[in-house]
Amino acid sequence: MLWVQSMSAMYNEYVLTTSLEQGWLKKEQADQVRVLITANPKMAALDLMEEQQLLAGEHVAMLRGLIAQAGGGETAQDSSVVRAYLERAVEMGASDLHLGPDAPALVRTHGQLSPLEGSGARHLSKEETEQLARSFLLPKQIARVEEHGSFDFCYEAEGLARFRTSVVRQRRGWESVFRVISNKIRTMDELGLPPVLKTLTRYHNGLVLVTGAVGSGKSTTLASMVDHINRERKDHIITLEDPIEYVFQPAGCQVSQREVGANTASFSSALRAALREDPDVIMVGEMRDLETISLAISASETGHLVLGTLHTSTAARTLDRLLDVFPIEQQAQIRTMVSESLRGIVCQQLIPRKDGHGRMLALEVLVNNPAVGNLIREAKTFMLPGVMQTGKKLGMKLMDDSLQELLDKGVITGEEAYRRAENKKAFATALAGELR
């Protein structure tokens, strides 16, 4: 793109001009560097001069420092470059944008990473990616990256979208990764979620878990469920997130959104405080430690509906992960508490479509009933698939059954179904048929 090329030329000319003014580089050397970078636009002038030992080490370090300082002022020109990347990513329907050193700008579409500008795209230098990061970060955020090596937050490009953003210092330089968050919260019907999920939102106490791998759409499903509660009920909803992604506009409910790091120190401290704020529904963005999980279970038992997420792939593994964080001597008591407070577990995957146009949602759904509660109390979660097979009338579904439905409709391949299935033997025939 022209604006990327002009930015690269700006960096190169800045480096050469400064080197000449300081007497670190001779004119004929600068002319030689200009010829080389004109012939190879992917080459950064500073990298070339360092490689050819045209500059002393301390001068290279000084130039890198000057470039970094130049990036701290949030200039309109610099931030417009980042916005142009983001606009293009949104236009392409990408879920993520990566701006990392020694690589082209990358976008993730339908689960796959590819260069934003196609094959042969120019690689960004470490000076460029650091300058890009500094152009949209506030001074205190830059200080956080410099001190801790990373910073996660939600970046809002006005009139475009919100982006869950991570800026890190890695071995080769600064890298920024943006996750696109839609301005519109899609309804449960628009997402094609089964009716049983609406039933789960109507409880006034208990624990509902939405689980899956990173990028499986957990946040989207959870936001849709919270928005459904917001429109159906007249309650107080508190969300605890890191960072805040979807922004909820109060409909029937009062909605309070708190961001870990900005508004509170941790999920556990925010959850403890939330219990004193007259909540009816609490959404915990991530249940990542013993204290948070313990507080969430206690809250679900004391008259609050708690919605949370875990990075697990099946209902049985979700329960094992939830319970195994507790010391052995407490597990019997916790199993009893969970068997009574659990309302349901939704596990999900996003699977590339066979035609290459988007991804399909595959769901596993567990709904608590006396049989499920008994297996939880007796630590027999390995027997849950059998109960789920017989509980289809309650809305229960195994992940393998969901995969089989998508396969039968011809919207996913046998290979994808085989890769993601629990019982791989059941999908071996479909995979073998495709490989013939």
Backbone torsions as a table, in degrees:
resi	resn	phi	psi	omega
1	MET	NA	148.5	-174.7
2	LEU	-64.2	-38.7	-177.2
3	TRP	-69.9	-28.9	175.8
4	VAL	-71.3	-42.3	179.9
5	GLN	-63.6	-40.0	-179.4
6	SER	-67.9	-34.2	177.9
7	MET	-66.6	-41.8	177.8
8	SER	-61.5	-42.6	178.7
9	ALA	-63.3	-36.5	178.9
10	MET	-63.2	-45.7	176.9
11	TYR	-58.1	-49.5	-175.7
12	ASN	-61.3	-44.2	-178.3
13	GLU	-68.2	-36.7	177.1
14	TYR	-60.6	-45.1	-179.9
15	VAL	-63.0	-46.2	-177.8
16	LEU	-67.2	-45.0	-179.0
17	THR	-62.1	-45.7	179.7
18	THR	-62.2	-41.6	-179.9
19	SER	-63.2	-39.5	178.7
20	LEU	-68.6	-45.2	-178.3
21	GLU	-62.0	-34.9	-178.7
22	GLN	-84.0	-5.9	-179.8
23	GLY	76.3	17.9	-179.7
24	TRP	-83.3	-19.1	-173.5
25	LEU	-135.8	139.7	176.8
26	LYS	-83.3	155.5	-177.0
27	LYS	-59.2	-42.7	-179.0
28	GLU	-65.8	-30.5	176.4
29	GLN	-69.3	-41.6	178.3
30	ALA	-62.5	-41.0	178.6
31	ASP	-63.4	-39.0	179.4
32	GLN	-64.5	-41.4	179.1
33	VAL	-64.0	-41.0	179.5
34	ARG	-60.8	-41.4	178.6
35	VAL	-61.6	-43.7	-176.6
36	LEU	-68.0	-41.7	-178.4
37	ILE	-76.7	-22.5	173.6
38	THR	-69.3	-38.5	179.2
39	ALA	-72.4	-28.7	-179.1
40	ASN	-131.0	86.1	-175.2
41	PRO	-60.2	-19.1	-179.7
42	LYS	-75.5	-15.4	-176.2
43	MET	-83.9	130.8	174.9
44	ALA	-88.1	138.6	-175.8
45	ALA	-58.9	-42.4	-177.3
46	LEU	-66.1	-41.0	177.0
47	ASP	-61.3	-41.6	-179.1
48	LEU	-64.7	-45.6	-178.7
49	MET	-66.4	-33.8	176.5
50	GLU	-68.4	-43.3	-179.6
51	GLU	-63.6	-40.9	-179.0
52	GLN	-84.7	1.3	179.5
53	GLN	56.7	38.9	176.7
54	LEU	-81.5	-17.8	179.0
55	LEU	-123.3	148.2	173.8
56	ALA	-69.3	154.5	-176.9
57	GLY	-56.9	-40.0	-179.0
58	GLU	-68.4	-29.0	178.4
59	HIS	-73.4	-36.8	175.5
60	VAL	-61.5	-46.6	-179.4
61	ALA	-62.4	-39.8	-179.8
62	MET	-64.4	-41.3	179.3
63	LEU	-64.8	-41.7	178.3
64	ARG	-61.5	-38.9	177.7
65	GLY	-64.7	-41.1	178.7
66	LEU	-63.4	-41.5	178.7
67	ILE	-63.3	-42.6	-180.0
68	ALA	-63.0	-43.0	178.8
69	GLN	-63.7	-37.1	-179.9
70	ALA	-64.5	-23.1	-177.9
71	GLY	-86.5	-4.0	-174.0
72	GLY	-84.4	-1.0	-170.5
73	GLY	-97.7	6.3	177.1
74	GLU	52.3	52.2	-179.9
75	THR	-71.2	149.3	-179.6
76	ALA	-61.9	-35.2	-178.5
77	GLN	-64.0	-44.1	-178.1
78	ASP	-68.0	-47.1	-177.8
79	SER	-64.8	-27.5	178.3
80	SER	-68.2	-28.0	177.2
81	VAL	-66.9	-46.7	177.7
82	VAL	-61.2	-43.1	-179.7
83	ARG	-61.6	-39.1	179.8
84	ALA	-62.4	-41.4	174.9
85	TYR	-59.5	-46.7	-177.4
86	LEU	-65.1	-40.6	178.3
87	GLU	-59.9	-43.7	-179.6
88	ARG	-64.9	-40.5	179.3
89	ALA	-63.1	-42.4	179.0
90	VAL	-65.3	-42.2	178.5
91	GLU	-58.0	-37.3	-177.9
92	MET	-78.7	-7.6	-177.1
93	GLY	74.8	25.7	-178.5
94	ALA	-74.4	152.0	175.7
95	SER	-92.0	-25.6	-176.2
96	ASP	-144.6	151.8	173.3
97	LEU	-127.4	131.6	178.5
98	HIS	-116.1	127.2	173.8
99	LEU	-120.9	92.5	-175.8
100	GLY	-122.9	157.2	-178.0
101	PRO	-70.1	149.6	176.7
102	ASP	60.9	29.8	178.2
103	ALA	-153.3	155.5	174.7
104	PRO	-72.7	164.2	171.1
105	ALA	-61.3	130.1	-174.8
106	LEU	-118.3	146.2	174.2
107	VAL	-126.4	148.8	175.4
108	ARG	-104.5	115.5	176.0
109	THR	-123.7	130.6	-178.2
110	HIS	53.9	34.7	176.2
111	GLY	87.3	-5.1	-176.5
112	GLN	-114.4	138.5	176.6
113	LEU	-86.4	138.1	177.0
114	SER	-153.2	157.0	179.6
115	PRO	-62.2	136.0	179.6
116	LEU	-58.7	-37.8	-175.8
117	GLU	-101.4	14.2	178.2
118	GLY	86.7	178.3	-177.9
119	SER	-62.7	145.9	-178.8
120	GLY	80.9	9.7	-178.8
121	ALA	-64.2	147.4	-179.3
122	ARG	-68.0	139.4	177.5
123	HIS	-81.7	141.6	175.9
124	LEU	-81.5	140.4	177.1
125	SER	-85.0	166.4	179.5
126	LYS	-66.8	-29.3	175.9
127	GLU	-65.7	-41.9	-178.8
128	GLU	-64.8	-45.9	-176.3
129	THR	-68.7	-33.1	175.6
130	GLU	-68.1	-42.6	178.9
131	GLN	-62.9	-40.8	178.9
132	LEU	-61.9	-45.1	-179.5
133	ALA	-62.8	-45.3	-178.5
134	ARG	-66.4	-23.7	-176.2
135	SER	-71.4	-25.2	-179.2
136	PHE	-114.1	-3.9	177.2
137	LEU	-88.3	146.8	172.6
138	LEU	-77.0	157.1	-179.6
139	PRO	-51.7	-41.6	-179.1
140	LYS	-68.8	-29.1	177.1
141	GLN	-73.5	-37.6	175.4
142	ILE	-61.0	-43.1	179.3
143	ALA	-61.6	-36.2	179.2
144	ARG	-65.0	-43.3	178.4
145	VAL	-64.5	-43.4	-179.1
146	GLU	-64.7	-35.6	-177.0
147	GLU	-82.6	-45.0	-172.9
148	HIS	-106.1	-12.1	178.2
149	GLY	88.4	-4.8	179.5
150	SER	-162.4	160.1	175.6
151	PHE	-156.1	129.7	178.9
152	ASP	-115.6	134.3	179.6
153	PHE	-163.8	178.2	177.2
154	CYS	-107.6	120.2	-177.7
155	TYR	-101.2	129.3	-178.8
156	GLU	-110.6	117.5	174.0
157	ALA	-93.5	109.2	-172.1
158	GLU	-56.0	130.1	178.6
159	GLY	79.5	-0.5	-177.8
160	LEU	-117.2	-70.8	-178.4
161	ALA	-175.3	174.6	170.3
162	ARG	-101.3	151.8	-176.3
163	PHE	-136.9	123.0	171.3
164	ARG	-73.2	118.0	-166.0
165	THR	-120.9	137.4	175.1
166	SER	-126.9	123.5	175.8
167	VAL	-114.7	124.4	-177.6
168	VAL	-131.9	154.5	168.4
169	ARG	-99.3	116.4	177.7
170	GLN	-111.5	-175.5	-172.9
171	ARG	-56.6	-37.9	-175.1
172	ARG	-93.7	-7.8	-179.1
173	GLY	145.5	-161.2	-178.3
174	TRP	-84.0	142.1	178.2
175	GLU	-135.8	138.8	178.1
176	SER	-120.7	133.2	177.8
177	VAL	-126.1	128.3	-177.1
178	PHE	-116.1	127.5	172.0
179	ARG	-102.3	122.8	-177.2
180	VAL	-72.3	127.1	175.6
181	ILE	-115.2	120.5	-178.4
182	SER	-64.8	143.4	175.5
183	ASN	-70.7	-20.2	-177.8
184	LYS	-104.1	128.7	175.1
185	ILE	-85.2	116.5	-178.0
186	ARG	-76.2	143.2	-179.8
187	THR	-73.8	166.6	179.2
188	MET	-64.3	-34.4	177.6
189	ASP	-68.5	-40.6	178.9
190	GLU	-63.4	-32.9	179.1
191	LEU	-81.1	-10.7	-179.2
192	GLY	75.6	27.0	179.8
193	LEU	-76.2	145.2	-177.6
194	PRO	-69.2	154.7	-177.2
195	PRO	-57.7	-27.9	-177.6
196	VAL	-61.0	-26.1	179.0
197	LEU	-69.4	-32.2	175.0
198	LYS	-66.1	-37.2	177.6
199	THR	-60.8	-40.6	-179.4
200	LEU	-64.1	-30.0	-179.0
201	THR	-77.0	-11.5	-174.8
202	ARG	-90.3	-6.3	176.2
203	TYR	-70.6	150.4	178.5
204	HIS	-104.8	0.7	170.2
205	ASN	-155.7	170.7	179.0
206	GLY	109.1	178.9	-173.4
207	LEU	-120.0	126.5	175.5
208	VAL	-121.7	127.4	-177.8
209	LEU	-116.6	134.6	173.8
210	VAL	-114.3	120.5	-171.9
211	THR	-128.4	164.4	179.2
212	GLY	155.6	171.0	179.4
213	ALA	-71.2	168.1	174.5
214	VAL	-59.0	132.9	179.3
215	GLY	83.1	12.1	-178.6
216	SER	-91.2	1.5	177.1
217	GLY	92.1	16.2	-179.3
218	LYS	-58.7	-46.1	-177.3
219	SER	-61.7	-38.6	-179.8
220	THR	-66.3	-44.3	178.6
221	THR	-64.2	-44.9	-178.6
222	LEU	-64.1	-41.4	178.5
223	ALA	-62.2	-39.9	179.4
224	SER	-64.1	-39.2	179.4
225	MET	-68.5	-42.8	178.5
226	VAL	-63.9	-41.6	179.7
227	ASP	-65.2	-34.6	177.0
228	HIS	-63.5	-43.1	176.7
229	ILE	-62.9	-42.4	-179.2
230	ASN	-57.6	-36.1	-176.6
231	ARG	-88.9	-23.3	-175.2
232	GLU	-94.5	-27.0	-170.2
233	ARG	-119.6	173.6	175.9
234	LYS	-125.6	75.2	-173.7
235	ASP	-132.2	-178.7	175.8
236	HIS	-106.8	117.0	178.7
237	ILE	-104.8	130.4	173.9
238	ILE	-118.0	126.3	175.6
239	THR	-111.0	137.2	178.5
240	LEU	-119.3	114.0	-169.7
241	GLU	-135.8	158.6	178.4
242	ASP	-144.6	90.3	-6.3
243	PRO	-91.0	-178.3	173.2
244	ILE	-65.3	129.3	-179.7
245	GLU	-106.0	-83.8	178.7
246	TYR	-75.6	137.8	178.2
247	VAL	-100.6	122.4	-177.9
248	PHE	-95.7	129.8	173.8
249	GLN	-94.8	123.2	-177.9
250	PRO	-52.7	129.2	175.8
251	ALA	-111.6	-95.7	174.0
252	GLY	-82.0	-22.2	-174.0
253	CYS	-106.0	158.7	166.7
254	GLN	-86.5	126.0	-176.5
255	VAL	-117.6	122.8	176.6
256	SER	-114.0	123.4	-179.8
257	GLN	-114.6	127.0	-179.3
258	ARG	-121.6	138.1	-178.0
259	GLU	-108.6	126.0	177.2
260	VAL	-65.3	132.1	-177.9
261	GLY	100.1	-44.8	-179.2
262	ALA	-93.7	-43.4	-176.2
263	ASN	-110.7	-12.1	-177.7
264	THR	-158.6	158.0	-174.4
265	ALA	-76.6	-34.8	-175.1
266	SER	-159.0	168.0	176.5
267	PHE	-61.5	-42.6	-176.3
268	SER	-65.2	-43.6	179.5
269	SER	-67.2	-37.0	178.5
270	ALA	-67.2	-38.6	-179.6
271	LEU	-68.8	-38.9	177.7
272	ARG	-63.2	-42.2	178.5
273	ALA	-67.6	-36.6	-177.4
274	ALA	-60.6	-32.6	-178.1
275	LEU	-66.7	-15.9	178.4
276	ARG	-100.4	7.3	-175.4
277	GLU	-109.8	25.4	177.7
278	ASP	52.7	53.9	179.9
279	PRO	-86.4	153.6	169.1
280	ASP	-107.5	-38.8	-179.2
281	VAL	-129.0	132.4	177.9
282	ILE	-123.8	125.5	175.8
283	MET	-108.0	120.6	-179.6
284	VAL	-105.4	112.5	-174.4
285	GLY	-57.3	-34.8	178.3
286	GLU	-155.0	125.7	178.0
287	MET	-96.5	90.2	-166.5
288	ARG	-109.3	-3.8	-179.0
289	ASP	-148.2	169.5	-175.1
290	LEU	-58.0	-46.0	-175.9
291	GLU	-63.9	-44.2	-179.9
292	THR	-64.0	-44.6	-179.7
293	ILE	-63.8	-43.0	-179.5
294	SER	-62.3	-44.5	178.9
295	LEU	-65.2	-38.2	179.9
296	ALA	-64.2	-42.7	179.0
297	ILE	-65.3	-42.7	178.8
298	SER	-62.2	-42.6	179.3
299	ALA	-63.3	-38.3	-179.2
300	SER	-68.2	-23.4	179.8
301	GLU	-85.7	-19.3	-172.1
302	THR	-106.9	29.9	171.9
303	GLY	96.5	22.6	177.3
304	HIS	-125.1	143.5	171.5
305	LEU	-89.4	119.0	-177.4
306	VAL	-111.7	124.2	175.7
307	LEU	-109.4	130.6	-178.4
308	GLY	-145.4	172.3	-180.0
309	THR	-127.7	152.0	172.5
310	LEU	-141.2	158.6	178.7
311	HIS	-97.7	69.4	179.2
312	THR	-128.5	160.5	-170.0
313	SER	-104.3	-19.6	179.2
314	THR	-137.3	165.1	179.9
315	ALA	-64.3	-41.5	-179.2
316	ALA	-62.9	-44.3	179.9
317	ARG	-67.1	-32.5	178.3
318	THR	-62.7	-46.2	179.5
319	LEU	-65.5	-40.9	178.2
320	ASP	-61.7	-44.2	179.2
321	ARG	-63.9	-41.3	-178.6
322	LEU	-62.8	-41.4	-173.6
323	LEU	-87.2	-29.6	-175.0
324	ASP	-71.9	-13.2	178.7
325	VAL	-73.4	-16.8	-178.3
326	PHE	-86.6	150.1	175.4
327	PRO	-58.7	152.2	-177.1
328	ILE	-52.9	-43.0	-175.4
329	GLU	-67.4	-16.8	179.9
330	GLN	-98.9	-11.7	-168.9
331	GLN	-64.9	-35.9	179.2
332	ALA	-61.8	-43.9	179.4
333	GLN	-65.5	-42.9	-178.7
334	ILE	-66.3	-37.9	178.0
335	ARG	-60.8	-40.7	178.2
336	THR	-64.4	-43.7	179.8
337	MET	-62.1	-45.4	-178.5
338	VAL	-67.6	-38.4	-179.5
339	SER	-60.5	-27.5	-179.1
340	GLU	-93.3	-31.9	-174.6
341	SER	-94.0	-23.3	-177.6
342	LEU	-63.5	131.4	174.4
343	ARG	-101.0	-41.6	-179.5
344	GLY	-175.5	162.3	176.7
345	ILE	-130.4	132.1	177.8
346	VAL	-119.5	115.6	177.2
347	CYS	-107.8	137.7	-175.9
348	GLN	-141.0	155.9	174.9
349	GLN	-137.1	147.9	171.5
350	LEU	-108.4	123.1	-171.9
351	ILE	-117.3	130.8	179.4
352	PRO	-56.7	136.4	177.5
353	ARG	-69.5	152.3	179.6
354	LYS	-62.8	-33.8	-178.0
355	ASP	-85.7	0.5	177.6
356	GLY	81.3	1.6	-177.4
357	HIS	-104.3	83.3	176.3
358	GLY	93.7	-168.3	-179.3
359	ARG	-132.8	156.5	-179.5
360	MET	-111.0	145.2	-179.6
361	LEU	-91.2	126.1	173.3
362	ALA	-112.8	131.8	-173.9
363	LEU	-124.3	142.7	164.4
364	GLU	-114.2	131.9	-176.7
365	VAL	-127.1	125.3	172.9
366	LEU	-113.7	129.2	175.5
367	VAL	-115.9	130.8	-177.3
368	ASN	-70.8	136.5	173.4
369	ASN	-148.3	177.1	-176.8
370	PRO	-54.7	-37.8	-179.1
371	ALA	-67.7	-42.7	178.6
372	VAL	-64.8	-46.3	179.8
373	GLY	-58.1	-39.1	179.8
374	ASN	-64.9	-42.1	179.2
375	LEU	-65.7	-35.5	177.9
376	ILE	-66.1	-46.1	-179.1
377	ARG	-62.2	-37.1	-176.3
378	GLU	-90.6	8.4	178.0
379	ALA	58.7	40.7	178.9
380	LYS	-116.9	47.5	-177.8
381	THR	-63.9	-21.9	177.8
382	PHE	-64.1	-16.4	179.7
383	MET	-92.8	-0.6	-177.5
384	LEU	-60.3	-38.8	-179.7
385	PRO	-55.2	-36.4	178.7
386	GLY	-64.9	-42.3	178.3
387	VAL	-66.3	-37.3	-179.6
388	MET	-67.9	-33.2	177.2
389	GLN	-62.7	-36.5	-178.0
390	THR	-89.4	-4.0	-177.1
391	GLY	-105.7	26.1	-176.8
392	LYS	-63.4	-29.9	180.0
393	LYS	-67.0	-22.0	178.2
394	LEU	-86.9	-2.4	-178.7
395	GLY	100.2	4.2	-180.0
396	MET	-72.7	148.5	179.5
397	LYS	-156.3	137.7	174.9
398	LEU	-84.6	151.1	178.3
399	MET	-58.8	-40.3	-179.5
400	ASP	-62.9	-34.9	177.6
401	ASP	-68.0	-38.5	177.8
402	SER	-65.0	-42.0	177.4
403	LEU	-62.9	-40.8	180.0
404	GLN	-64.3	-38.8	178.0
405	GLU	-62.1	-43.9	179.9
406	LEU	-66.5	-36.9	178.4
407	LEU	-66.9	-42.5	179.9
408	ASP	-64.3	-31.5	178.0
409	LYS	-77.9	-10.3	179.4
410	GLY	77.1	19.7	-176.9
411	VAL	-96.6	-14.9	173.3
412	ILE	-129.0	161.9	-178.5
413	THR	-86.8	159.4	175.4
414	GLY	-62.9	-32.5	179.1
415	GLU	-64.4	-45.1	179.3
416	GLU	-64.3	-42.3	179.6
417	ALA	-62.4	-42.8	-179.8
418	TYR	-62.8	-44.7	-177.5
419	ARG	-61.9	-33.1	-171.6
420	ARG	-102.6	-3.8	-175.5
421	ALA	-79.1	152.4	172.0
422	GLU	-79.3	-48.8	177.8
423	ASN	-96.5	88.6	-173.5
424	LYS	-67.1	-26.5	179.4
425	LYS	-60.3	-32.8	-178.2
426	ALA	-67.2	-20.6	-177.5
427	PHE	-112.1	4.7	-177.6
428	ALA	-63.9	-37.7	-178.8
429	THR	-64.5	-44.2	179.1
430	ALA	-62.9	-38.9	179.9
431	LEU	-68.2	-43.0	-179.6
432	ALA	-62.9	-36.9	178.8
433	GLY	-62.7	-35.6	180.0
434	GLU	-75.1	-28.0	-176.3
435	LEU	-82.8	-12.9	-179.0
436	ARG	-68.8	NA	NA
